[in-house]
Amino acid sequence: MSAREVNELVIICEQLLNEYSVSTKKKWEVDNTTWGINLFAEELKTLCLTALDQKKKVIAVGD
């Protein structure tokens, strides 16, 4: 992915985090789907921002 595409992915992650926001760190207070989406979006956003900072590319493999 180019830097532009990685930036777009960061924006998508931010939208997911807004849509599936979690205001607690207590997993049992949140349904599993929301918790999973939030966790995935946070980790992917961190990965993308790190890649941009280090001028690396992000490669997606699989479906």
All heavy atoms as TSV, in Angstrom:
chain	resi	resn	atom	element	x	y	z
A	1	MET	N	N	0.833	-1.182	0.000
A	1	MET	CA	C	0.000	0.000	0.000
A	1	MET	C	C	0.873	1.239	0.000
A	1	MET	O	O	1.871	1.298	0.707
A	1	MET	CB	C	-0.880	0.055	1.250
A	1	MET	CG	C	-1.870	-1.043	1.396
A	1	MET	SD	S	-2.855	-0.764	2.872
A	1	MET	CE	C	-4.396	-1.360	2.281
A	2	SER	N	N	0.461	2.205	-0.757
A	2	SER	CA	C	1.170	3.482	-0.783
A	2	SER	C	C	0.845	4.275	0.486
A	2	SER	O	O	-0.075	3.938	1.233
A	2	SER	CB	C	0.749	4.275	-2.010
A	2	SER	OG	O	-0.608	4.676	-1.879
A	3	ALA	N	N	1.604	5.338	0.708
A	3	ALA	CA	C	1.351	6.191	1.879
A	3	ALA	C	C	-0.070	6.745	1.848
A	3	ALA	O	O	-0.734	6.843	2.885
A	3	ALA	CB	C	2.374	7.318	1.930
A	4	ARG	N	N	-0.557	7.090	0.660
A	4	ARG	CA	C	-1.928	7.616	0.536
A	4	ARG	C	C	-2.944	6.555	0.976
A	4	ARG	O	O	-3.888	6.856	1.708
A	4	ARG	CB	C	-2.199	8.043	-0.906
A	4	ARG	CG	C	-3.593	8.620	-1.122
A	4	ARG	CD	C	-3.884	8.904	-2.583
A	4	ARG	NE	N	-3.764	7.744	-3.458
A	4	ARG	CZ	C	-4.691	6.777	-3.557
A	4	ARG	NH1	N	-5.774	6.824	-2.834
A	4	ARG	NH2	N	-4.507	5.764	-4.391
A	5	GLU	N	N	-2.721	5.330	0.546
A	5	GLU	CA	C	-3.645	4.249	0.912
A	5	GLU	C	C	-3.580	3.949	2.411
A	5	GLU	O	O	-4.608	3.671	3.038
A	5	GLU	CB	C	-3.322	2.989	0.110
A	5	GLU	CG	C	-3.641	3.122	-1.366
A	5	GLU	CD	C	-3.124	1.961	-2.182
A	5	GLU	OE1	O	-1.951	1.545	-1.963
A	5	GLU	OE2	O	-3.877	1.479	-3.038
A	6	VAL	N	N	-2.388	4.030	2.978
A	6	VAL	CA	C	-2.251	3.801	4.422
A	6	VAL	C	C	-2.968	4.912	5.188
A	6	VAL	O	O	-3.653	4.656	6.181
A	6	VAL	CB	C	-0.768	3.685	4.827
A	6	VAL	CG1	C	-0.615	3.568	6.337
A	6	VAL	CG2	C	-0.119	2.482	4.137
A	7	ASN	N	N	-2.848	6.150	4.704
A	7	ASN	CA	C	-3.579	7.267	5.338
A	7	ASN	C	C	-5.086	7.048	5.264
A	7	ASN	O	O	-5.816	7.336	6.221
A	7	ASN	CB	C	-3.211	8.594	4.686
A	7	ASN	CG	C	-1.960	9.190	5.268
A	7	ASN	OD1	O	-1.784	9.207	6.478
A	7	ASN	ND2	N	-1.087	9.668	4.420
A	8	GLU	N	N	-5.561	6.542	4.136
A	8	GLU	CA	C	-6.992	6.234	4.003
A	8	GLU	C	C	-7.403	5.159	4.995
A	8	GLU	O	O	-8.491	5.213	5.578
A	8	GLU	CB	C	-7.306	5.793	2.580
A	8	GLU	CG	C	-7.237	6.910	1.564
A	8	GLU	CD	C	-7.445	6.438	0.129
A	8	GLU	OE1	O	-7.864	5.280	-0.085
A	8	GLU	OE2	O	-7.180	7.241	-0.779
A	9	LEU	N	N	-6.536	4.184	5.201
A	9	LEU	CA	C	-6.819	3.124	6.163
A	9	LEU	C	C	-6.887	3.671	7.586
A	9	LEU	O	O	-7.732	3.249	8.380
A	9	LEU	CB	C	-5.748	2.036	6.046
A	9	LEU	CG	C	-6.060	0.663	6.576
A	9	LEU	CD1	C	-7.403	0.134	6.097
A	9	LEU	CD2	C	-4.953	-0.310	6.206
A	10	VAL	N	N	-6.032	4.625	7.899
A	10	VAL	CA	C	-6.079	5.276	9.216
A	10	VAL	C	C	-7.430	5.965	9.403
A	10	VAL	O	O	-8.060	5.857	10.466
A	10	VAL	CB	C	-4.916	6.290	9.383
A	10	VAL	CG1	C	-5.111	7.152	10.627
A	10	VAL	CG2	C	-3.577	5.566	9.443
A	11	ILE	N	N	-7.908	6.642	8.376
A	11	ILE	CA	C	-9.207	7.323	8.446
A	11	ILE	C	C	-10.331	6.310	8.652
A	11	ILE	O	O	-11.247	6.525	9.464
A	11	ILE	CB	C	-9.440	8.171	7.181
A	11	ILE	CG1	C	-8.464	9.346	7.159
A	11	ILE	CG2	C	-10.888	8.662	7.104
A	11	ILE	CD1	C	-8.396	10.088	5.842
A	12	ILE	N	N	-10.265	5.198	7.948
A	12	ILE	CA	C	-11.275	4.136	8.124
A	12	ILE	C	C	-11.236	3.610	9.551
A	12	ILE	O	O	-12.294	3.400	10.171
A	12	ILE	CB	C	-11.059	3.007	7.100
A	12	ILE	CG1	C	-11.375	3.516	5.693
A	12	ILE	CG2	C	-11.899	1.777	7.453
A	12	ILE	CD1	C	-10.939	2.588	4.580
A	13	CYS	N	N	-10.044	3.403	10.091
A	13	CYS	CA	C	-9.920	2.938	11.477
A	13	CYS	C	C	-10.542	3.937	12.445
A	13	CYS	O	O	-11.237	3.554	13.391
A	13	CYS	CB	C	-8.455	2.697	11.832
A	13	CYS	SG	S	-7.740	1.249	11.052
A	14	GLU	N	N	-10.299	5.225	12.221
A	14	GLU	CA	C	-10.883	6.257	13.079
A	14	GLU	C	C	-12.408	6.235	13.005
A	14	GLU	O	O	-13.087	6.404	14.014
A	14	GLU	CB	C	-10.331	7.622	12.704
A	14	GLU	CG	C	-8.874	7.786	13.087
A	14	GLU	CD	C	-8.224	9.047	12.552
A	14	GLU	OE1	O	-8.822	9.723	11.673
A	14	GLU	OE2	O	-7.109	9.355	13.001
A	15	GLN	N	N	-12.939	6.022	11.809
A	15	GLN	CA	C	-14.392	5.923	11.662
A	15	GLN	C	C	-14.933	4.708	12.409
A	15	GLN	O	O	-15.978	4.795	13.063
A	15	GLN	CB	C	-14.766	5.865	10.184
A	15	GLN	CG	C	-14.504	7.164	9.445
A	15	GLN	CD	C	-14.654	7.039	7.945
A	15	GLN	OE1	O	-14.600	5.956	7.382
A	15	GLN	NE2	N	-14.818	8.180	7.281
A	16	LEU	N	N	-14.237	3.588	12.312
A	16	LEU	CA	C	-14.652	2.391	13.051
A	16	LEU	C	C	-14.597	2.636	14.557
A	16	LEU	O	O	-15.499	2.226	15.292
A	16	LEU	CB	C	-13.767	1.193	12.689
A	16	LEU	CG	C	-14.025	0.542	11.351
A	16	LEU	CD1	C	-12.923	-0.447	11.018
A	16	LEU	CD2	C	-15.385	-0.139	11.334
A	17	LEU	N	N	-13.542	3.293	15.009
A	17	LEU	CA	C	-13.415	3.585	16.442
A	17	LEU	C	C	-14.522	4.517	16.920
A	17	LEU	O	O	-14.996	4.384	18.055
A	17	LEU	CB	C	-12.039	4.178	16.743
A	17	LEU	CG	C	-10.878	3.186	16.629
A	17	LEU	CD1	C	-9.544	3.912	16.653
A	17	LEU	CD2	C	-10.954	2.141	17.729
A	18	ASN	N	N	-14.951	5.439	16.073
A	18	ASN	CA	C	-16.071	6.309	16.433
A	18	ASN	C	C	-17.385	5.537	16.457
A	18	ASN	O	O	-18.215	5.723	17.351
A	18	ASN	CB	C	-16.174	7.489	15.460
A	18	ASN	CG	C	-15.102	8.520	15.695
A	18	ASN	OD1	O	-14.580	8.659	16.788
A	18	ASN	ND2	N	-14.755	9.242	14.657
A	19	GLU	N	N	-17.566	4.676	15.465
A	19	GLU	CA	C	-18.815	3.901	15.359
A	19	GLU	C	C	-18.924	2.839	16.457
A	19	GLU	O	O	-19.995	2.581	16.980
A	19	GLU	CB	C	-18.876	3.237	13.980
A	19	GLU	CG	C	-20.118	2.427	13.729
A	19	GLU	CD	C	-21.358	3.271	13.485
A	19	GLU	OE1	O	-21.219	4.435	13.069
A	19	GLU	OE2	O	-22.465	2.754	13.717
A	20	TYR	N	N	-17.804	2.217	16.786
A	20	TYR	CA	C	-17.786	1.130	17.765
A	20	TYR	C	C	-16.946	1.529	18.976
A	20	TYR	O	O	-16.061	0.797	19.405
A	20	TYR	CB	C	-17.239	-0.153	17.131
A	20	TYR	CG	C	-18.104	-0.671	16.013
A	20	TYR	CD1	C	-17.872	-0.318	14.693
A	20	TYR	CD2	C	-19.189	-1.502	16.291
A	20	TYR	CE1	C	-18.686	-0.777	13.665
A	20	TYR	CE2	C	-20.002	-1.966	15.277
A	20	TYR	CZ	C	-19.738	-1.588	13.967
A	20	TYR	OH	O	-20.557	-2.050	12.963
A	21	SER	N	N	-17.219	2.701	19.496
A	21	SER	CA	C	-16.429	3.211	20.610
A	21	SER	C	C	-16.665	2.385	21.871
A	21	SER	O	O	-17.756	1.885	22.130
A	21	SER	CB	C	-16.747	4.676	20.878
A	21	SER	OG	O	-18.086	4.819	21.277
A	22	VAL	N	N	-15.606	2.252	22.628
A	22	VAL	CA	C	-15.639	1.534	23.904
A	22	VAL	C	C	-15.109	2.498	24.950
A	22	VAL	O	O	-13.987	2.981	24.840
A	22	VAL	CB	C	-14.760	0.257	23.845
A	22	VAL	CG1	C	-14.674	-0.405	25.209
A	22	VAL	CG2	C	-15.307	-0.710	22.808
A	23	SER	N	N	-15.923	2.777	25.955
A	23	SER	CA	C	-15.525	3.758	26.966
A	23	SER	C	C	-15.013	3.099	28.238
A	23	SER	O	O	-14.743	3.773	29.220
A	23	SER	CB	C	-16.703	4.676	27.298
A	23	SER	OG	O	-17.787	3.900	27.765
A	24	THR	N	N	-14.851	1.786	28.204
A	24	THR	CA	C	-14.369	1.066	29.375
A	24	THR	C	C	-13.289	0.087	28.956
A	24	THR	O	O	-13.230	-0.326	27.802
A	24	THR	CB	C	-15.524	0.314	30.074
A	24	THR	OG1	O	-15.010	-0.366	31.216
A	24	THR	CG2	C	-16.175	-0.697	29.155
A	25	LYS	N	N	-12.438	-0.274	29.872
A	25	LYS	CA	C	-11.424	-1.302	29.607
A	25	LYS	C	C	-11.891	-2.659	30.156
A	25	LYS	O	O	-11.168	-3.629	30.127
A	25	LYS	CB	C	-10.084	-0.925	30.243
A	25	LYS	CG	C	-9.463	0.308	29.629
A	25	LYS	CD	C	-9.090	0.059	28.174
A	25	LYS	CE	C	-8.492	1.298	27.551
A	25	LYS	NZ	N	-8.335	1.189	26.115
A	26	LYS	N	N	-13.140	-2.697	30.644
A	26	LYS	CA	C	-13.710	-3.929	31.200
A	26	LYS	C	C	-14.452	-4.662	30.094
A	26	LYS	O	O	-15.566	-4.308	29.735
A	26	LYS	CB	C	-14.645	-3.596	32.357
A	26	LYS	CG	C	-13.929	-2.883	33.489
A	26	LYS	CD	C	-14.916	-2.403	34.536
A	26	LYS	CE	C	-14.185	-1.595	35.592
A	26	LYS	NZ	N	-15.103	-0.910	36.480
A	27	LYS	N	N	-13.819	-5.693	29.563
A	27	LYS	CA	C	-14.350	-6.405	28.408
A	27	LYS	C	C	-15.761	-6.937	28.654
A	27	LYS	O	O	-16.594	-6.962	27.760
A	27	LYS	CB	C	-13.407	-7.549	28.027
A	27	LYS	CG	C	-13.799	-8.243	26.753
A	27	LYS	CD	C	-12.798	-9.298	26.353
A	27	LYS	CE	C	-13.241	-9.980	25.089
A	27	LYS	NZ	N	-12.308	-11.000	24.654
A	28	TRP	N	N	-16.046	-7.354	29.884
A	28	TRP	CA	C	-17.358	-7.943	30.179
A	28	TRP	C	C	-18.499	-6.930	30.121
A	28	TRP	O	O	-19.660	-7.301	30.093
A	28	TRP	CB	C	-17.338	-8.648	31.542
A	28	TRP	CG	C	-17.068	-7.727	32.703
A	28	TRP	CD1	C	-17.988	-7.020	33.416
A	28	TRP	CD2	C	-15.793	-7.404	33.252
A	28	TRP	NE1	N	-17.373	-6.267	34.381
A	28	TRP	CE2	C	-16.017	-6.487	34.311
A	28	TRP	CE3	C	-14.485	-7.771	32.978
A	28	TRP	CZ2	C	-14.984	-5.960	35.085
A	28	TRP	CZ3	C	-13.467	-7.249	33.751
A	28	TRP	CH2	C	-13.717	-6.359	34.780
A	29	GLU	N	N	-18.178	-5.643	30.046
A	29	GLU	CA	C	-19.214	-4.609	29.949
A	29	GLU	C	C	-19.569	-4.266	28.493
A	29	GLU	O	O	-20.446	-3.450	28.265
A	29	GLU	CB	C	-18.759	-3.332	30.665
A	29	GLU	CG	C	-18.633	-3.496	32.160
A	29	GLU	CD	C	-18.184	-2.227	32.872
A	29	GLU	OE1	O	-17.849	-1.229	32.213
A	29	GLU	OE2	O	-18.188	-2.255	34.104
A	30	VAL	N	N	-18.884	-4.905	27.546
A	30	VAL	CA	C	-19.071	-4.593	26.126
A	30	VAL	C	C	-19.324	-5.897	25.380
A	30	VAL	O	O	-18.718	-6.915	25.685
A	30	VAL	CB	C	-17.797	-3.912	25.559
A	30	VAL	CG1	C	-17.981	-3.552	24.104
A	30	VAL	CG2	C	-17.421	-2.695	26.381
A	31	ASP	N	N	-20.225	-5.858	24.368
A	31	ASP	CA	C	-20.464	-7.087	23.613
A	31	ASP	C	C	-19.214	-7.454	22.805
A	31	ASP	O	O	-18.399	-6.598	22.450
A	31	ASP	CB	C	-21.697	-6.957	22.709
A	31	ASP	CG	C	-21.486	-6.013	21.550
A	31	ASP	OD1	O	-20.969	-6.474	20.523
A	31	ASP	OD2	O	-21.846	-4.827	21.687
A	32	ASN	N	N	-19.049	-8.731	22.532
A	32	ASN	CA	C	-17.839	-9.250	21.896
A	32	ASN	C	C	-17.566	-8.642	20.524
A	32	ASN	O	O	-16.414	-8.396	20.169
A	32	ASN	CB	C	-17.907	-10.773	21.772
A	32	ASN	CG	C	-17.665	-11.458	23.102
A	32	ASN	OD1	O	-17.046	-10.898	23.999
A	32	ASN	ND2	N	-18.155	-12.678	23.225
A	33	THR	N	N	-18.605	-8.398	19.736
A	33	THR	CA	C	-18.412	-7.844	18.396
A	33	THR	C	C	-17.830	-6.436	18.479
A	33	THR	O	O	-16.834	-6.128	17.813
A	33	THR	CB	C	-19.742	-7.820	17.614
A	33	THR	OG1	O	-20.236	-9.160	17.527
A	33	THR	CG2	C	-19.558	-7.245	16.226
A	34	THR	N	N	-18.421	-5.595	19.306
A	34	THR	CA	C	-17.936	-4.224	19.470
A	34	THR	C	C	-16.515	-4.224	20.013
A	34	THR	O	O	-15.647	-3.484	19.524
A	34	THR	CB	C	-18.863	-3.424	20.402
A	34	THR	OG1	O	-20.167	-3.383	19.817
A	34	THR	CG2	C	-18.359	-2.007	20.625
A	35	TRP	N	N	-16.259	-5.060	21.000
A	35	TRP	CA	C	-14.925	-5.147	21.593
A	35	TRP	C	C	-13.896	-5.556	20.532
A	35	TRP	O	O	-12.829	-4.959	20.414
A	35	TRP	CB	C	-14.917	-6.150	22.741
A	35	TRP	CG	C	-13.611	-6.203	23.465
A	35	TRP	CD1	C	-12.569	-7.038	23.209
A	35	TRP	CD2	C	-13.200	-5.371	24.543
A	35	TRP	NE1	N	-11.532	-6.781	24.062
A	35	TRP	CE2	C	-11.890	-5.769	24.893
A	35	TRP	CE3	C	-13.807	-4.338	25.245
A	35	TRP	CZ2	C	-11.180	-5.160	25.930
A	35	TRP	CZ3	C	-13.099	-3.739	26.277
A	35	TRP	CH2	C	-11.805	-4.149	26.611
A	36	GLY	N	N	-14.232	-6.569	19.735
A	36	GLY	CA	C	-13.324	-7.070	18.710
A	36	GLY	C	C	-13.042	-6.049	17.623
A	36	GLY	O	O	-11.888	-5.875	17.203
A	37	ILE	N	N	-14.083	-5.374	17.160
A	37	ILE	CA	C	-13.905	-4.349	16.121
A	37	ILE	C	C	-13.046	-3.210	16.657
A	37	ILE	O	O	-12.132	-2.730	15.981
A	37	ILE	CB	C	-15.266	-3.828	15.618
A	37	ILE	CG1	C	-15.983	-4.939	14.842
A	37	ILE	CG2	C	-15.094	-2.571	14.766
A	37	ILE	CD1	C	-17.425	-4.632	14.505
A	38	ASN	N	N	-13.310	-2.789	17.874
A	38	ASN	CA	C	-12.554	-1.694	18.476
A	38	ASN	C	C	-11.087	-2.073	18.634
A	38	ASN	O	O	-10.193	-1.297	18.269
A	38	ASN	CB	C	-13.174	-1.323	19.830
A	38	ASN	CG	C	-12.535	-0.106	20.437
A	38	ASN	OD1	O	-11.489	-0.199	21.071
A	38	ASN	ND2	N	-13.162	1.044	20.236
A	39	LEU	N	N	-10.829	-3.256	19.123
A	39	LEU	CA	C	-9.457	-3.721	19.324
A	39	LEU	C	C	-8.718	-3.816	17.984
A	39	LEU	O	O	-7.582	-3.349	17.844
A	39	LEU	CB	C	-9.457	-5.077	20.032
A	39	LEU	CG	C	-8.102	-5.677	20.356
A	39	LEU	CD1	C	-7.328	-4.780	21.310
A	39	LEU	CD2	C	-8.277	-7.065	20.965
A	40	PHE	N	N	-9.376	-4.404	16.982
A	40	PHE	CA	C	-8.777	-4.527	15.651
A	40	PHE	C	C	-8.459	-3.158	15.068
A	40	PHE	O	O	-7.355	-2.924	14.561
A	40	PHE	CB	C	-9.723	-5.292	14.722
A	40	PHE	CG	C	-9.259	-5.322	13.303
A	40	PHE	CD1	C	-8.245	-6.177	12.904
A	40	PHE	CD2	C	-9.827	-4.476	12.362
A	40	PHE	CE1	C	-7.807	-6.189	11.579
A	40	PHE	CE2	C	-9.391	-4.483	11.033
A	40	PHE	CZ	C	-8.382	-5.345	10.654
A	41	ALA	N	N	-9.410	-2.232	15.142
A	41	ALA	CA	C	-9.218	-0.897	14.574
A	41	ALA	C	C	-8.092	-0.146	15.283
A	41	ALA	O	O	-7.292	0.529	14.636
A	41	ALA	CB	C	-10.520	-0.102	14.633
A	42	GLU	N	N	-8.006	-0.279	16.604
A	42	GLU	CA	C	-6.929	0.378	17.353
A	42	GLU	C	C	-5.570	-0.159	16.927
A	42	GLU	O	O	-4.632	0.606	16.689
A	42	GLU	CB	C	-7.104	0.161	18.860
A	42	GLU	CG	C	-8.120	1.050	19.508
A	42	GLU	CD	C	-8.202	0.831	21.019
A	42	GLU	OE1	O	-7.364	0.092	21.583
A	42	GLU	OE2	O	-9.107	1.409	21.629
A	43	GLU	N	N	-5.463	-1.491	16.832
A	43	GLU	CA	C	-4.186	-2.107	16.487
A	43	GLU	C	C	-3.792	-1.813	15.042
A	43	GLU	O	O	-2.623	-1.548	14.750
A	43	GLU	CB	C	-4.230	-3.607	16.752
A	43	GLU	CG	C	-4.288	-3.918	18.237
A	43	GLU	CD	C	-4.366	-5.400	18.543
A	43	GLU	OE1	O	-4.434	-6.220	17.608
A	43	GLU	OE2	O	-4.358	-5.736	19.740
A	44	LEU	N	N	-4.753	-1.836	14.131
A	44	LEU	CA	C	-4.463	-1.542	12.737
A	44	LEU	C	C	-4.055	-0.082	12.570
A	44	LEU	O	O	-3.123	0.235	11.821
A	44	LEU	CB	C	-5.663	-1.875	11.854
A	44	LEU	CG	C	-5.474	-1.658	10.352
A	44	LEU	CD1	C	-4.298	-2.474	9.821
A	44	LEU	CD2	C	-6.756	-2.019	9.603
A	45	LYS	N	N	-4.729	0.813	13.262
A	45	LYS	CA	C	-4.381	2.235	13.194
A	45	LYS	C	C	-2.959	2.449	13.703
A	45	LYS	O	O	-2.166	3.173	13.077
A	45	LYS	CB	C	-5.374	3.068	14.015
A	45	LYS	CG	C	-5.077	4.546	13.981
A	45	LYS	CD	C	-6.073	5.331	14.799
A	45	LYS	CE	C	-5.680	6.797	14.859
A	45	LYS	NZ	N	-6.572	7.558	15.738
A	46	THR	N	N	-2.603	1.809	14.802
A	46	THR	CA	C	-1.250	1.918	15.347
A	46	THR	C	C	-0.221	1.395	14.351
A	46	THR	O	O	0.815	2.027	14.116
A	46	THR	CB	C	-1.135	1.141	16.673
A	46	THR	OG1	O	-2.058	1.711	17.614
A	46	THR	CG2	C	0.264	1.204	17.246
A	47	LEU	N	N	-0.508	0.255	13.741
A	47	LEU	CA	C	0.379	-0.316	12.734
A	47	LEU	C	C	0.571	0.646	11.564
A	47	LEU	O	O	1.698	0.885	11.113
A	47	LEU	CB	C	-0.172	-1.652	12.222
A	47	LEU	CG	C	0.606	-2.277	11.070
A	47	LEU	CD1	C	1.803	-3.039	11.602
A	47	LEU	CD2	C	-0.286	-3.191	10.276
A	48	CYS	N	N	-0.515	1.218	11.082
A	48	CYS	CA	C	-0.461	2.142	9.944
A	48	CYS	C	C	0.322	3.402	10.284
A	48	CYS	O	O	1.146	3.863	9.485
A	48	CYS	CB	C	-1.869	2.503	9.490
A	48	CYS	SG	S	-2.739	1.143	8.699
A	49	LEU	N	N	0.077	3.969	11.456
A	49	LEU	CA	C	0.790	5.183	11.851
A	49	LEU	C	C	2.278	4.908	12.027
A	49	LEU	O	O	3.116	5.738	11.647
A	49	LEU	CB	C	0.187	5.767	13.131
A	49	LEU	CG	C	-1.220	6.343	12.979
A	49	LEU	CD1	C	-1.785	6.735	14.340
A	49	LEU	CD2	C	-1.231	7.524	12.020
A	50	THR	N	N	2.616	3.749	12.557
A	50	THR	CA	C	4.020	3.356	12.696
A	50	THR	C	C	4.664	3.205	11.323
A	50	THR	O	O	5.784	3.663	11.091
A	50	THR	CB	C	4.145	2.059	13.510
A	50	THR	OG1	O	3.569	2.258	14.805
A	50	THR	CG2	C	5.596	1.631	13.658
A	51	ALA	N	N	3.954	2.558	10.406
A	51	ALA	CA	C	4.467	2.381	9.043
A	51	ALA	C	C	4.706	3.731	8.372
A	51	ALA	O	O	5.742	3.936	7.730
A	51	ALA	CB	C	3.499	1.538	8.219
A	52	LEU	N	N	3.775	4.647	8.529
A	52	LEU	CA	C	3.943	5.980	7.941
A	52	LEU	C	C	5.140	6.703	8.556
A	52	LEU	O	O	5.938	7.317	7.839
A	52	LEU	CB	C	2.673	6.814	8.131
A	52	LEU	CG	C	1.473	6.398	7.297
A	52	LEU	CD1	C	0.220	7.115	7.781
A	52	LEU	CD2	C	1.719	6.665	5.820
A	53	ASP	N	N	5.255	6.604	9.861
A	53	ASP	CA	C	6.340	7.268	10.575
A	53	ASP	C	C	7.704	6.732	10.140
A	53	ASP	O	O	8.670	7.483	10.003
A	53	ASP	CB	C	6.147	7.092	12.086
A	53	ASP	CG	C	7.116	7.926	12.892
A	53	ASP	OD1	O	7.238	9.138	12.606
A	53	ASP	OD2	O	7.748	7.373	13.807
A	54	GLN	N	N	7.762	5.422	9.905
A	54	GLN	CA	C	9.022	4.780	9.528
A	54	GLN	C	C	9.196	4.671	8.011
A	54	GLN	O	O	10.132	4.036	7.537
A	54	GLN	CB	C	9.107	3.392	10.167
A	54	GLN	CG	C	9.139	3.427	11.670
A	54	GLN	CD	C	9.174	2.036	12.287
A	54	GLN	OE1	O	9.272	1.023	11.605
A	54	GLN	NE2	N	9.101	1.989	13.611
A	55	LYS	N	N	8.260	5.275	7.274
A	55	LYS	CA	C	8.281	5.237	5.807
A	55	LYS	C	C	8.323	3.807	5.275
A	55	LYS	O	O	9.056	3.472	4.340
A	55	LYS	CB	C	9.438	6.063	5.262
A	55	LYS	CG	C	9.308	7.535	5.611
A	55	LYS	CD	C	10.390	8.351	5.000
A	55	LYS	CE	C	10.325	9.826	5.277
A	55	LYS	NZ	N	9.501	10.390	6.248
A	56	LYS	N	N	7.510	2.959	5.896
A	56	LYS	CA	C	7.383	1.556	5.485
A	56	LYS	C	C	6.054	1.369	4.780
A	56	LYS	O	O	5.157	2.197	4.881
A	56	LYS	CB	C	7.426	0.636	6.717
A	56	LYS	CG	C	8.655	0.765	7.564
A	56	LYS	CD	C	9.742	-0.082	7.063
A	56	LYS	CE	C	10.937	0.000	8.009
A	56	LYS	NZ	N	11.939	-0.958	7.728
A	57	LYS	N	N	5.914	0.257	4.096
A	57	LYS	CA	C	4.659	-0.070	3.426
A	57	LYS	C	C	3.887	-1.083	4.251
A	57	LYS	O	O	4.449	-1.818	5.051
A	57	LYS	CB	C	4.933	-0.652	2.034
A	57	LYS	CG	C	5.504	0.352	1.076
A	57	LYS	CD	C	5.637	-0.228	-0.291
A	57	LYS	CE	C	6.148	0.846	-1.257
A	57	LYS	NZ	N	6.239	0.346	-2.610
A	58	VAL	N	N	2.583	-1.116	4.040
A	58	VAL	CA	C	1.715	-2.106	4.663
A	58	VAL	C	C	1.268	-3.057	3.572
A	58	VAL	O	O	0.805	-2.614	2.514
A	58	VAL	CB	C	0.493	-1.437	5.341
A	58	VAL	CG1	C	-0.473	-2.484	5.863
A	58	VAL	CG2	C	0.943	-0.499	6.458
A	59	ILE	N	N	1.428	-4.340	3.826
A	59	ILE	CA	C	1.028	-5.341	2.835
A	59	ILE	C	C	-0.038	-6.232	3.473
A	59	ILE	O	O	0.163	-6.765	4.563
A	59	ILE	CB	C	2.235	-6.185	2.382
A	59	ILE	CG1	C	3.270	-5.288	1.705
A	59	ILE	CG2	C	1.785	-7.308	1.460
A	59	ILE	CD1	C	4.558	-5.964	1.359
A	60	ALA	N	N	-1.155	-6.368	2.782
A	60	ALA	CA	C	-2.244	-7.225	3.266
A	60	ALA	C	C	-2.211	-8.543	2.501
A	60	ALA	O	O	-2.073	-8.549	1.280
A	60	ALA	CB	C	-3.591	-6.533	3.064
A	61	VAL	N	N	-2.331	-9.635	3.219
A	61	VAL	CA	C	-2.313	-10.961	2.617
A	61	VAL	C	C	-3.570	-11.695	3.032
A	61	VAL	O	O	-3.969	-11.665	4.188
A	61	VAL	CB	C	-1.073	-11.754	3.075
A	61	VAL	CG1	C	-1.056	-13.140	2.487
A	61	VAL	CG2	C	0.206	-11.006	2.737
A	62	GLY	N	N	-4.221	-12.325	2.092
A	62	GLY	CA	C	-5.410	-13.104	2.401
A	62	GLY	C	C	-6.670	-12.426	1.948
A	62	GLY	O	O	-6.663	-11.476	1.166
A	63	ASP	N	N	-7.795	-12.925	2.464
A	63	ASP	CA	C	-9.110	-12.441	2.036
A	63	ASP	C	C	-9.440	-11.107	2.619
A	63	ASP	O	O	-9.428	-10.701	3.649
A	63	ASP	CB	C	-10.202	-13.447	2.398
A	63	ASP	CG	C	-10.017	-14.725	1.600
A	63	ASP	OD1	O	-9.417	-14.656	0.523
A	63	ASP	OD2	O	-10.479	-15.777	2.065
